[in-house]
Amino acid sequence: MPPLLRTLSGMPFALVLLVLAAAWRLLALYVPVLSNFAPLMALTFCGAVYFRDKRLWLVPFVALTLTDLYINYYYATAFHYEWSLGGALLRTACFVAALGFGTMVARQRTWLNLFSGALGGSVFFYLVTNTASWIGDAAYAHDLVGWWQAMTIGHPEFAPTLWFFRNTLVSDLLFTGAFAFAMELAAKRAGQPSLLSRPATA
């Protein structure tokens, strides 16, 4: 592992990522325009792309779990919302899929592969979570029309589903790009060659 990646794989770096990712997700509770706009999925994906120390891969999952506990408590108190174990497991499964996309991209890191992996993770999350909503929500007709509603407009009393997908897609691409750019900048300042086009095991 190059010295740069070995330095960044320490516990302080993991704790910084954990705090920042959790804080950003909680901020969305109080700034609704940030709904589904968070760095967690991008951090999960980039962790698998750049780090061979699999302990770092757990950071986004810890942030997800901790913020889920707070968010569910917040909504239960304010809106009598019931926590769903199935929903939590489904989100976790989507994050595991992001790790899978990341390990594939790690074989050859390029800007195109990073973009494709982040895009794939966003689309996967969108399709899986909204299909699950369509299956489990009695308000949707359980036919192709109902599925399309779940994928596009959702419930009329809420913002369209596509609005949340837009936020997810933009945040995944933006934070993936920012993470990769920061890694490239750190490598340059350390006098090391670009980390792109090199496998993460190098």
C-alpha positions as CSV (number, residue, x, y, z in Angstrom):
1,M,0.0,0.0,0.0
2,P,1.4,3.4,-0.9
3,P,2.4,5.6,2.1
4,L,-0.4,8.0,1.4
5,L,-3.1,5.4,1.6
6,R,-1.4,3.9,4.7
7,T,-1.5,7.3,6.4
8,L,-5.1,7.9,5.5
9,S,-6.2,4.5,6.8
10,G,-5.6,5.4,10.4
11,M,-8.3,5.6,13.1
12,P,-8.3,9.5,13.3
13,F,-9.1,9.7,9.6
14,A,-12.0,7.2,10.1
15,L,-13.4,9.1,13.0
16,V,-13.3,12.4,11.0
17,L,-15.2,10.7,8.2
18,L,-17.7,9.2,10.7
19,V,-18.5,12.5,12.4
20,L,-18.8,14.5,9.2
21,A,-20.9,12.0,7.4
22,A,-23.3,11.6,10.4
23,A,-23.5,15.3,10.9
24,W,-24.4,15.9,7.3
25,R,-27.1,13.3,7.3
26,L,-28.7,14.8,10.5
27,L,-28.6,18.2,9.0
28,A,-31.1,17.1,6.3
29,L,-33.7,16.7,9.1
30,Y,-33.7,20.4,9.6
31,V,-33.0,21.5,6.0
32,P,-35.5,19.5,4.0
33,V,-34.0,20.6,0.7
34,L,-31.1,18.3,1.6
35,S,-33.3,15.2,1.8
36,N,-31.5,12.3,0.2
37,F,-28.5,14.6,-0.4
38,A,-25.8,12.9,1.8
39,P,-22.2,11.7,1.4
40,L,-22.7,8.2,3.0
41,M,-23.2,6.2,-0.2
42,A,-20.3,8.0,-1.9
43,L,-18.0,7.3,1.2
44,T,-19.0,3.6,1.1
45,F,-18.2,3.4,-2.6
46,C,-15.0,5.3,-2.4
47,G,-13.8,3.4,0.7
48,A,-13.9,0.2,-1.4
49,V,-12.3,1.9,-4.3
50,Y,-9.3,3.3,-2.4
51,F,-8.7,1.4,0.9
52,R,-7.7,-2.2,1.4
53,D,-8.1,-1.9,5.1
54,K,-11.6,-3.2,5.4
55,R,-12.1,-1.7,8.8
56,L,-12.5,1.6,7.0
57,W,-15.3,0.2,5.0
58,L,-17.4,-0.1,8.2
59,V,-17.3,3.7,8.8
60,P,-20.3,4.6,6.6
61,F,-22.3,1.7,8.1
62,V,-21.7,2.9,11.6
63,A,-22.7,6.4,10.6
64,L,-25.8,5.0,8.9
65,T,-26.8,3.0,11.9
66,L,-26.3,5.8,14.4
67,T,-28.1,8.4,12.4
68,D,-30.9,5.9,11.7
69,L,-31.5,5.6,15.4
70,Y,-31.7,9.3,15.9
71,I,-33.8,9.9,12.8
72,N,-36.3,7.2,13.7
73,Y,-36.5,8.6,17.2
74,Y,-37.1,12.1,15.8
75,Y,-39.8,11.1,13.4
76,A,-41.5,8.8,16.0
77,T,-41.6,11.7,18.4
78,A,-42.8,14.3,15.9
79,F,-45.0,12.3,13.6
80,H,-45.7,9.0,15.4
81,Y,-43.6,7.2,12.7
82,E,-42.9,3.5,13.2
83,W,-39.4,2.3,12.7
84,S,-39.1,-0.4,10.0
85,L,-36.5,-3.1,10.5
86,G,-37.1,-4.1,6.9
87,G,-36.3,-0.6,5.6
88,A,-33.1,-0.4,7.7
89,L,-32.0,-3.8,6.3
90,L,-32.8,-2.8,2.8
91,R,-30.7,0.4,3.1
92,T,-27.9,-1.6,4.5
93,A,-28.1,-4.0,1.6
94,C,-27.8,-1.1,-0.8
95,F,-24.7,0.1,0.9
96,V,-23.2,-3.4,0.7
97,A,-23.9,-3.2,-3.1
98,A,-22.0,0.1,-3.2
99,L,-19.0,-1.8,-1.7
100,G,-19.4,-4.3,-4.5
101,F,-19.3,-1.5,-7.1
102,G,-16.3,0.0,-5.4
103,T,-14.3,-3.3,-5.4
104,M,-14.9,-3.6,-9.1
105,V,-13.8,-0.1,-9.8
106,A,-10.7,-0.6,-7.6
107,R,-9.3,-3.0,-10.2
108,Q,-8.7,0.0,-12.4
109,R,-9.4,3.4,-11.1
110,T,-10.2,5.9,-13.8
111,W,-12.5,8.9,-13.8
112,L,-14.9,7.1,-16.1
113,N,-15.0,4.0,-13.9
114,L,-15.5,6.2,-10.8
115,F,-18.4,8.0,-12.5
116,S,-19.9,4.7,-13.7
117,G,-19.7,3.1,-10.3
118,A,-21.3,6.1,-8.5
119,L,-24.0,6.2,-11.1
120,G,-24.6,2.5,-10.8
121,G,-24.9,2.7,-7.0
122,S,-27.4,5.6,-7.2
123,V,-29.6,3.8,-9.7
124,F,-29.5,0.6,-7.8
125,F,-30.5,2.3,-4.5
126,Y,-33.4,4.1,-6.4
127,L,-34.7,1.0,-8.0
128,V,-34.5,-1.3,-5.0
129,T,-35.9,1.1,-2.3
130,N,-38.8,2.4,-4.5
131,T,-39.7,-1.1,-5.7
132,A,-39.8,-2.2,-2.0
133,S,-42.1,0.8,-1.2
134,W,-44.3,-0.2,-4.1
135,I,-44.5,-3.8,-2.8
136,G,-45.1,-2.9,0.8
137,D,-47.3,0.2,0.5
138,A,-51.0,-0.5,0.2
139,A,-51.5,3.0,-1.3
140,Y,-49.9,1.9,-4.5
141,A,-51.8,-0.3,-7.0
142,H,-49.8,-3.5,-7.3
143,D,-49.5,-3.4,-11.1
144,L,-47.2,-1.7,-13.6
145,V,-49.0,1.6,-13.2
146,G,-48.5,1.5,-9.4
147,W,-44.9,0.6,-9.8
148,W,-44.4,3.5,-12.2
149,Q,-46.1,5.9,-9.8
150,A,-43.7,4.7,-7.0
151,M,-40.8,5.4,-9.3
152,T,-41.8,8.8,-10.5
153,I,-44.3,10.8,-8.5
154,G,-44.8,8.7,-5.4
155,H,-47.5,9.9,-3.0
156,P,-49.2,13.1,-4.2
157,E,-49.0,14.6,-0.7
158,F,-45.2,14.4,-0.8
159,A,-42.4,15.6,-3.1
160,P,-42.1,13.4,-6.2
161,T,-39.9,10.3,-6.0
162,L,-37.8,11.5,-8.8
163,W,-36.9,14.6,-6.8
164,F,-35.3,12.4,-4.1
165,F,-33.5,10.4,-6.8
166,R,-32.1,13.6,-8.3
167,N,-30.7,14.5,-4.9
168,T,-29.2,11.0,-4.4
169,L,-27.6,11.0,-7.8
170,V,-26.2,14.5,-7.6
171,S,-24.8,13.9,-4.1
172,D,-23.3,10.5,-5.0
173,L,-21.5,12.0,-8.0
174,L,-20.5,15.2,-6.3
175,F,-19.0,13.5,-3.1
176,T,-17.4,10.8,-5.2
177,G,-15.7,13.4,-7.3
178,A,-14.7,15.4,-4.3
179,F,-13.2,12.4,-2.5
180,A,-11.3,11.3,-5.6
181,F,-10.0,14.9,-6.2
182,A,-8.9,15.1,-2.6
183,M,-7.0,11.8,-2.9
184,E,-5.3,13.0,-6.1
185,L,-4.4,16.3,-4.5
186,A,-3.0,14.6,-1.4
187,A,-0.9,12.3,-3.6
188,K,0.4,15.2,-5.6
189,R,1.4,17.1,-2.5
190,A,3.1,14.0,-1.2
191,G,5.1,13.8,-4.4
192,Q,3.5,10.5,-5.4
193,P,2.1,9.6,-8.9
194,S,-1.6,9.7,-9.6
195,L,-3.7,7.1,-7.8
196,L,-5.9,6.7,-10.9
197,S,-5.4,3.7,-13.2
198,R,-3.6,1.9,-10.3
199,P,-5.3,-0.9,-8.4
200,A,-6.1,-0.2,-4.8
201,T,-3.7,-3.0,-3.8
202,A,-0.7,-1.3,-5.4
